[in-house]
């Protein structure tokens, strides 16, 4: 790995490319200097190369060729270079060791692979991108490296991640955000898609799910419509109720998951956008679970930082000390 | 009600208008003579009146003005004349007595209202149209008028209907078909939407749901994608697997519903399209539940028939016998 005063970190998901110019401090700690955005993997029209360089060229002009570290769907079958999932349990050292390097227009490019795991019911699960936030979270406290922890990463696909002794043991995906978008815009349930968030309606939806009988999500969803027909919800409240119902179902399933004992969790850490994280926190508290919210951007940078430091350290250790020879 | 040798029965739902010219036999039994189709309630561009008469005018030219009986979304808030839901428990006599009559272009038009009920968790439920199939089913055997029965009407919105002593006691809606359509065409789960049905993949999806932990639908859905990523499902098998997963969830929730004791059901009657009914039957059998399938069109006509006979009988009884006066 060439030594550089700057690196570029790229979080390249399905919908967005988010690039960060980072200064490498003496202790190999990264500081964000500048940010830039581009098209997500599924939206790239020309080549990935062109899309990347259009985004980072101003930095290259200023600082010369810089190492680029990428994570997310860019390493998937629909991305630039497919990287194999690293099977869980896994940890920082494994992930750093299995990064995929290639050269493009004389830039050293590194793709950090995603993770896979196998759940109790023989179902596979996968993530690409969120692992960086989890690695970042592990750096936040020495307490995170001992004992059992559950992390919730809400979003288009919520991820629930089980940590044991600093290792990522397994994780579960719920398509909560994608279902919410589809049902809000395309189903018979919602007439007013631009309505403001309504706290009471959200709570009503969450309570309905949390109190409902076994496996009733598919039988309870229609209440979004029937409550409007009977004047118990206005059209403008219905979307918040649907949000409560979906987040309630997601949290309820997580609390009943056989992969961990929710009763033994002192706290769930939430890494996500502020409002969404607060909604998950609120519903978890109904279950008597304390939460702590961590901002996504900070965790992502911290994760990049730990991978960067780990790779630099490995390189230092593997480089023969020519001064002694 | 004017006496006529013919009547027109119209099943006018959200997506389709299906009209039937029926001959009234001496015993007031109806026989279908001709059929015609038109635009559903949500697709009508001009007026409902114009849409209806374009459809039935050939019959009017031949037979003169005929009584028209309509059911379905045409009686909803987005339809022609909104009719109030009849609250359950209810039965044929109530439904026939609460039909809404009006005159249009000198035709006597009758709209048969939908039904509502309240479930154990205080959730309202509603139906418009399916009640005719249920009334038809009640006519199929004297056994249907005694004891408890559960009817499943699969479709865009599956309805599970509880019958006690010939009364419609309550029912539950699952948005199974709508979720299937949305997830097949708009989500990340399915790449090949036109793939042929695959029985083994359907069974795999149904088994996955039936064997899964409590409330895991929202956590299990992602297996449609992860199984493709790990080569356990081909892109062309994924849609059948999704179908199994959704129908499995629907049936599982029905078997766990608190409104009835599934263990005490000798049989579930299914009224629906042939292939879909067979899929529900298959999944119910895994639960040890016997099923009997009834064709939709036959049940709808039989339901119309029973409402028509009931209304005619009421009218006969209320008409003073002038011959004796």
Interface residues (C-beta under 8 A of the other chain):
Chain A: X77 X116 X121 X123 X124 X125 X126 X157 X172 X173 X174 X175 X176 X178 X179 X182 X183 X186 X187 X188 X208 X211 X212 X213 X214 X215 X216 X217 X218 X219 X220 X221 X222 X223 X226 X227 X229 X230 X232 X246 X249 X250 X252 X253 X254 X256 X257 X258
Chain B: X77 X116 X121 X123 X124 X125 X126 X157 X172 X173 X174 X175 X176 X178 X179 X182 X183 X186 X187 X188 X208 X211 X212 X213 X214 X215 X216 X217 X218 X219 X220 X221 X222 X223 X226 X227 X229 X230 X232 X246 X249 X250 X252 X253 X254 X256 X257 X258
